[in-house]
């Protein structure tokens, strides 16, 4: 199998280097001079010019018989067709159309605005950015401000100090330059120090890859791990659809394990084991286990004990642990605390040589919620240097992640400290956001649990509630008549009646025969109350219509 | 001993096969030398700000204000920001819900896409539809998204110029497709010969490859040529006959250093050709904020425009974009500013023109200095850099040098570039990283080092080269 068609048209030569020779010894580009035989001890078989010439006539025929344009739905990559991303799927498209129509047709609807509870995008719903972070970013973006005396009246002194510090870490202070493909070294140092402070275990800046949000990092790992359908990734169900979409795009197999709704979305090691063995029996090589903690869409925070079992399981089974820890700052209940998987693994005595662990973090979540910045990183530990080089190479094809996202990632891992000029106001902003989120989560959770046939686990963390709706048979039949999943049917009805946009549970996966939806806790407090009223009224009338 | 989770042998082969020379062996060695305290002149990446180019003031002011919108409420903001920057920041913030901190539409902010469409209309004289423009985190991401849609497997081939920018080879490799090379003619100033294209396609088809798309880079990277209108017509006709999507990498459209061949977009040429061809050829054009006189590489801002792509395919491309949520919003605003810069009469207009003209005129002088410098060296010939940011001189290596390279286990041009790096601190990329004809060797440098440093750089290059040529065979030339 060749990866590339290597040719030199003038001589009509085609190099038939096998795939194995190719990937082990030579690259496409060094192959280009096909007879640069100093590098290739194996004589490559050549296709003669006559064969080449005789095939040109076939070519005309084949191009004429191509009935369709190159890029049509029938001829695009089937993996692209296969992948789904429900968070921005059909319901959101309907919502956007409603929103447009509302502008001119206000009276046609029983609501006056669309409330987007489909996506964890806090600042689009009125959450304000942390001022200190933005001051630093503005100063880095327009660094000549640092030379103006008036700047001191407009910016906090620690933001000015921090901007200087950051600029000094960037070669030439050039925030408009591509950086090292892993991210600016000085910023990675700061992030590593932040991880160390969080975990009390060392972190190495060379293990950190800064990325445009956490999603590209997940894609990179999937690309690295998945070669074909025979490669599997253990994913929680329900799961954040980035994982299913990314596994589909890279042509691998999703191996599901179910979170147990009855025990607060607990993760049962026995279920993991069962799924792993079933997959192996089907000939699938399971490469990694995805854990989302705090959970998305399920909102649970894993107990440390449970995390230890997961770590041991990965160690025993030789799985890479892909730890999605983007909600690490979003914990709302006093009896739970976030522990990073790296800390848990190190506490168990597992070091660099014992297991492969990747931790993802993002600037989009937490109390910062800076989604539009596309900042994030992954910390990659327990990989051999040749594998690390491959990850670096993938990062380098995209040159680097955006610089303000990089700067912001360093800021969220090292916010103002006691004594800093901004510290007090920073703490007020931060605690205000987090305590309000906790309050909103509780309000919504209670309201949902008051609805007929609805049960909702508590939101211990993250930004979502994932209530279960026991849909009446009549509603299920009505959905089937419309060729819609029953939960999507419910969500569409909800949207049309209230303007509230939520995502059907089928977009995340659920135990067959159960129905859910995901709703963010992000609308501001007054809006949450309005949602509760509208949702309660809607649900009652829905049940009145369909109750068995 | 338990299983090790990740063995090198079990990684995705496509990942291992992918090569990206711009940040390869030479770059790593240069970084090492820099750590050891040696002065390195990085001419390996088109990264202008890293070599001292100052950002344009106006866009940085606008984006800083968008970062810190609370400044807009401060009565003293006018002391450090001009009024037109303040007005423009308010304009862009009004186009978002949630400012720079919220995910935008996965295709980019509708208001910015509208500004991009207006720019394309002004440039080409033909309408452009914002719905068919997607903003991306740099042009590279856009190229990857489109190739991901086109490539189904190894049997799908993409025509790529050789020499080429290795983004294409690397991405095709990562996606498991097949690169079908076509050669640019160095002796014809890196011209594109359509007969050559036909041969490449025919040969690929004889191998069972379905050729699906063709890439052109105009102005050329690494070769610096500007395609003529006549040449673009031939290419479009060829794509029409062979049913290929044309991917037009037009990121260097502002970087033109001669007056005979101004930049002309593939879209304009296609539309000029009229129906039926203007309705048939599928074209995707790429642009970025990283190049031109902007050079804002670190922002990761770009867009692509789709022409004649069926709506259901556009929806699929949208779906894939939505998995990445949205491109970063500050770069979207940079893009908006790039396509709608200050106008005559605006407070910042004069400064903007002064800065941008200054950069462009200096690049033009540097392009000339570099070409002339290379052509004054023994065994070096170099086509003039008509556009883009690179010189791609041919180095006629004597047999003794090739022998020495072989003994060192290096490709000859890598050997040469490493020696150059060690002797002078000039960090280049060997031609083999871009592809070149058999037995012919090149290197790529950017024309981006500061103008005042240019004479010294060219002197030290000449000194190194002439010594190298004496060492490995005096006065030898293949010509």
Contacts between the chains, C-beta under 8 A, distances in Angstrom:
chain1	res1	chain2	res2	distance
A	1	B	154	6.7
A	2	B	154	7.6
A	2	B	178	7.3
A	3	B	13	7.8
A	3	B	14	7.6
A	3	B	17	4.9
A	3	B	154	7.2
A	3	B	173	6.1
A	3	B	176	7.7
A	3	B	178	7.2
A	4	B	169	7.7
A	4	B	172	7.6
A	4	B	173	7.3
A	4	B	178	5.6
A	4	B	179	4.5
A	5	B	157	6.1
A	5	B	178	4.9
A	5	B	179	6.8
A	5	B	180	5.2
A	5	B	181	7.8
A	5	B	203	7.6
A	5	B	204	5.3
A	5	B	207	5.7
A	5	B	209	5.7
A	6	B	181	7.4
A	7	B	180	7.4
A	7	B	181	6.4
A	7	B	200	6.6
A	7	B	203	5.3
A	7	B	204	7.4
A	8	B	183	7.9
A	8	B	437	7.3
A	8	B	438	6.5
A	9	B	182	7.3
A	9	B	183	6.8
A	9	B	196	6.0
A	9	B	199	4.1
A	9	B	200	5.3
A	9	B	203	6.2
A	10	B	183	7.8
A	12	B	203	7.2
A	14	B	203	6.9
A	14	B	207	6.7
A	19	B	13	7.1
A	22	B	17	6.8
A	23	B	13	5.8
A	23	B	16	5.1
A	23	B	17	4.9
A	27	B	17	7.6
A	27	B	19	4.2
A	28	B	17	7.5
A	28	B	19	6.5
A	28	B	169	5.6
A	28	B	173	6.8
A	28	B	179	6.3
A	29	B	19	6.1
A	29	B	21	6.8
A	29	B	166	7.3
A	29	B	169	6.6
A	29	B	432	5.5
A	29	B	433	6.0
A	29	B	434	7.1
A	29	B	435	5.2
A	30	B	411	5.8
A	30	B	432	5.6
A	32	B	162	6.6
A	32	B	181	7.0
A	32	B	432	7.5
A	32	B	435	4.8
A	32	B	436	6.8
A	32	B	437	7.8
A	32	B	438	7.4
A	33	B	436	7.6
A	33	B	437	7.0
A	33	B	438	3.4
A	33	B	439	6.3
A	34	B	438	6.9
A	35	B	438	6.3
A	36	B	411	8.0
A	36	B	438	6.3
A	36	B	439	7.5
A	38	B	406	4.8
A	39	B	411	7.3
A	47	B	206	7.8
A	51	B	206	7.0
A	52	B	202	7.4
A	52	B	203	5.6
A	52	B	206	6.0
A	55	B	202	6.5
A	55	B	203	7.6
A	55	B	205	6.7
A	55	B	206	3.1
A	56	B	202	4.3
A	56	B	206	7.5
A	58	B	205	6.9
A	58	B	206	7.1
A	59	B	201	6.9
A	59	B	202	4.6
A	59	B	205	4.5
A	59	B	206	7.1
A	62	B	205	6.1
A	63	B	205	7.9
A	63	B	241	7.3
A	63	B	242	5.6
A	63	B	243	6.4
A	66	B	243	5.2
A	68	B	243	8.0
A	69	B	243	6.3
A	69	B	245	7.9
A	69	B	280	7.7
A	69	B	282	5.6
A	69	B	308	7.6
A	69	B	310	7.5
A	70	B	150	7.0
A	70	B	212	4.8
A	70	B	213	6.3
A	70	B	243	5.7
A	70	B	244	6.0
A	70	B	245	4.7
A	70	B	282	6.2
A	71	B	149	6.7
A	71	B	150	6.3
A	71	B	212	7.9
A	71	B	245	5.2
A	71	B	282	5.4
A	71	B	309	5.8
A	71	B	310	7.6
A	71	B	313	5.4
A	72	B	310	5.5
A	72	B	312	7.8
A	72	B	313	6.0
A	73	B	310	6.8
A	73	B	312	4.5
A	73	B	313	5.6
A	73	B	316	6.9
A	75	B	152	7.7
A	75	B	212	7.9
A	76	B	149	4.7
A	76	B	150	7.0
A	76	B	152	7.5
A	76	B	313	6.1
A	76	B	316	6.1
A	77	B	148	6.2
A	77	B	149	5.6
A	77	B	150	7.0
A	77	B	151	6.1
A	77	B	152	4.9
A	78	B	152	6.4
A	80	B	148	6.5
A	80	B	149	5.4
A	80	B	316	5.5
A	80	B	319	7.6
A	80	B	320	5.9
A	81	B	316	6.5
A	83	B	319	7.2
A	83	B	320	7.2
A	83	B	323	7.0
A	84	B	319	7.9
A	85	B	319	6.3
A	85	B	322	5.3
A	85	B	323	4.8
A	87	B	322	7.8
A	88	B	106	6.3
A	88	B	322	4.1
A	119	B	103	6.9
A	121	B	98	7.0
A	121	B	102	5.3
A	121	B	103	4.8
A	122	B	101	8.0
A	122	B	102	7.8
A	123	B	98	3.8
A	123	B	99	6.5
A	123	B	101	3.7
A	123	B	102	4.3
A	124	B	97	4.9
A	124	B	98	3.7
A	124	B	102	3.7
A	124	B	103	7.0
A	125	B	98	7.4
A	126	B	98	7.8
A	127	B	98	8.0
A	127	B	101	7.9
A	129	B	99	7.3
A	129	B	100	8.0
A	129	B	101	4.9
A	131	B	70	6.4
A	134	B	67	5.3
A	134	B	68	4.9
A	134	B	69	7.8
A	134	B	70	7.6
A	135	B	68	5.9
A	137	B	67	4.5
A	137	B	68	7.5
A	138	B	64	4.2
A	138	B	65	7.3
A	138	B	67	4.0
A	138	B	68	3.8
A	138	B	71	7.3
A	139	B	64	7.5
A	141	B	60	5.7
A	141	B	63	5.2
A	141	B	64	4.4
A	141	B	67	5.8
A	141	B	330	7.5
A	142	B	60	4.4
A	142	B	61	5.7
A	142	B	63	7.4
A	142	B	64	3.6
A	144	B	57	7.5
A	145	B	64	6.9
A	145	B	80	6.2
A	148	B	80	5.2
A	150	B	76	6.4
A	150	B	79	4.5
A	150	B	80	5.0
A	151	B	80	6.4
A	153	B	76	5.9
A	154	B	71	6.1
A	154	B	74	5.9
A	154	B	76	6.2
A	154	B	77	7.2
A	154	B	80	7.1
A	171	B	50	6.5
A	172	B	49	7.1
A	172	B	50	6.0
A	172	B	51	7.9
A	172	B	52	6.5
A	174	B	49	3.9
A	174	B	50	5.4
A	174	B	52	8.0
A	174	B	298	7.3
A	175	B	49	7.7
A	175	B	55	7.9
A	175	B	298	5.6
A	176	B	48	7.9
A	176	B	49	3.9
A	176	B	55	4.8
A	176	B	295	6.4
A	176	B	296	4.7
A	176	B	297	6.3
A	176	B	298	4.9
A	176	B	299	6.8
A	177	B	47	5.1
A	177	B	48	7.6
A	177	B	49	4.1
A	177	B	50	3.7
A	177	B	297	5.6
A	177	B	298	5.3
A	178	B	45	6.1
A	178	B	47	4.7
A	178	B	50	7.0
A	178	B	290	7.8
A	178	B	297	4.4
A	178	B	298	6.2
A	179	B	298	6.6
A	181	B	23	6.1
A	212	B	137	5.2
A	212	B	300	6.7
A	212	B	324	7.9
A	212	B	328	6.4
A	213	B	324	7.5
A	213	B	325	6.6
A	215	B	323	7.0
A	215	B	324	5.5
A	215	B	325	6.4
A	216	B	324	6.9
A	223	B	12	6.2
A	223	B	14	7.8
A	223	B	15	6.2
A	223	B	174	6.8
A	224	B	11	5.9
A	224	B	12	5.9
A	224	B	15	5.6
A	225	B	6	7.6
A	225	B	11	7.7
A	225	B	12	7.0
A	226	B	12	6.3
A	227	B	11	7.9
A	227	B	12	4.6
A	227	B	13	6.3
A	227	B	14	7.6
A	242	B	323	6.5
A	245	B	323	4.8
A	246	B	323	7.0
A	249	B	148	7.3
A	249	B	320	7.3
A	249	B	323	7.5
A	285	B	10	7.9
A	287	B	5	7.4
A	287	B	6	7.8
A	287	B	10	7.9
A	288	B	5	7.5
A	314	B	5	7.6
A	315	B	2	6.1
A	316	B	2	6.2
A	317	B	3	7.5
A	318	B	2	5.9
A	318	B	3	2.9
A	318	B	4	6.6
A	318	B	5	5.0
A	319	B	5	5.9
A	320	B	5	4.6
A	320	B	6	6.0
A	354	B	2	8.0
A	355	B	5	6.7
A	356	B	4	7.8
A	356	B	5	4.2
A	356	B	6	5.3
A	364	B	103	7.7
A	369	B	101	6.5
A	370	B	100	7.9
A	370	B	101	4.8
A	371	B	98	8.0
A	371	B	101	6.4
A	371	B	102	5.6
A	371	B	103	4.3
A	371	B	325	7.1
A	371	B	326	7.6
A	372	B	96	7.6
A	372	B	98	7.0
A	372	B	99	7.2
A	372	B	100	5.0
A	372	B	101	5.1
A	372	B	102	5.0
A	372	B	103	6.0
A	372	B	104	6.4
A	372	B	326	6.9
A	372	B	328	6.6
A	372	B	329	3.6
A	372	B	330	7.7
A	373	B	100	6.7
A	373	B	101	6.8
A	373	B	328	6.0
A	373	B	329	7.3
A	373	B	330	7.4
A	374	B	137	6.6
A	374	B	300	7.9
A	374	B	325	7.9
A	374	B	326	7.5
A	374	B	327	7.1
A	374	B	328	3.9
A	382	B	5	7.5
A	383	B	6	6.1
A	384	B	4	8.0
A	384	B	6	7.3
A	384	B	8	6.7
A	386	B	8	4.6
A	387	B	6	5.4
A	387	B	8	5.8
A	387	B	11	6.6
A	390	B	8	7.7
A	390	B	11	6.0
A	390	B	15	5.4
A	390	B	16	6.4
A	393	B	15	7.6
A	393	B	18	6.6
A	393	B	19	7.9
A	393	B	20	6.0
A	394	B	15	6.3
A	394	B	18	7.4
A	394	B	174	7.3
A	396	B	20	5.1
A	396	B	22	7.7
A	396	B	23	4.1
A	397	B	18	6.9
A	397	B	20	5.0
A	397	B	140	7.3
A	397	B	167	6.6
A	397	B	170	4.5
A	397	B	171	6.7
A	397	B	174	7.0
A	398	B	138	7.4
A	398	B	140	5.5
A	398	B	141	6.8
A	398	B	144	7.7
A	399	B	45	7.8
A	399	B	138	6.9
A	399	B	140	6.4
A	399	B	297	7.3
A	399	B	300	8.0
A	400	B	298	7.3
A	400	B	300	7.6
A	401	B	300	6.9
A	402	B	137	6.5
A	402	B	298	6.8
A	402	B	299	6.0
A	402	B	300	4.0
A	402	B	328	4.8
A	402	B	330	7.5
A	402	B	331	6.2
A	403	B	298	3.7
A	403	B	299	7.0
A	404	B	67	7.5
A	404	B	299	7.7
A	404	B	328	7.5
A	404	B	330	5.7
A	405	B	328	6.1
